[in-house]
Amino acid sequence: MDNITKKVTNRYKVFAEMFYNSKRRSILAKKVAIYLAKKLTPLKNREIGDKFGITYSAVSKVVSDVEDIMLKNKRTRNEIGKLISHFKV
């Protein structure tokens, strides 16, 4: 999980603390990190939610939102694809 947040923070030029502060409005980088955590780790929604300061049901919503963004925005789809390629062996 730490590798995911590190790659996303480097890619989007944000601070990791922004991911864990539930008071801040959701930013794309945080959504991408949650999406990658869901797709690339065996963690359950509750565990991912605990890490990012959101509820387990919000994890599902974020994943759905990112998938919708990826369908509509080729640039975002390519960025996420590049991030995923860093973790695939």
ABEGO torsion letter per residue (X at the ends): XAAAAAAAAAAAGBBAAAAABAABBBBAAAAAAAAAAAAABABBAAAAAAAAGBBAAAAAAAAAAAAAAAAABAAAAAAAAAAAAAABX
